[in-house]
Amino acid sequence: MATMRQARHEMLKAKWIEIIREHGKTGLAVRTWCELNQISAASYFYWSRVIRQDSLVKAGTMAVTGQVQFAEITSDVKGVPSNRTEICAVIRSHGNEIEIHNGADPITLESILRLIGRP
């Protein structure tokens, strides 16, 4: 059973996930964006770290328990039509499967390959 403190933490975390997503859409420096939106930069960095650490703990737990979780990776690359959804490749590595759709941008592909251990 979750304590009040845990419940409050999860509510604040959800709020900050949305705040961090909003910043990510702007392309502005964190401090500039925080100032424009009257948000404490220190709080932004604190919650960014908490969210990242929680995600790493969850990922580590899933690695140990063998749980599977799917994550959608999106890209807002200008000039690449987003309606091209056919799968053009499937990468299988270390028990993971990654579907690459037509129109995926090279930077995302490079990041994925780096994460799975391919040069």
Secondary structure, 3 states (H helix, E strand, C coil): CCCHHHHHHHHHHHHHHHHHHHHHCCCCCHHHHHHHCCCCHHHHHHHHHHHHHHHHHHHHHHHHHCCCCCCCCCCCCCCCCCCCCCEEEEEEECCEEEEEECCCCHHHHHHHHHHCCCC
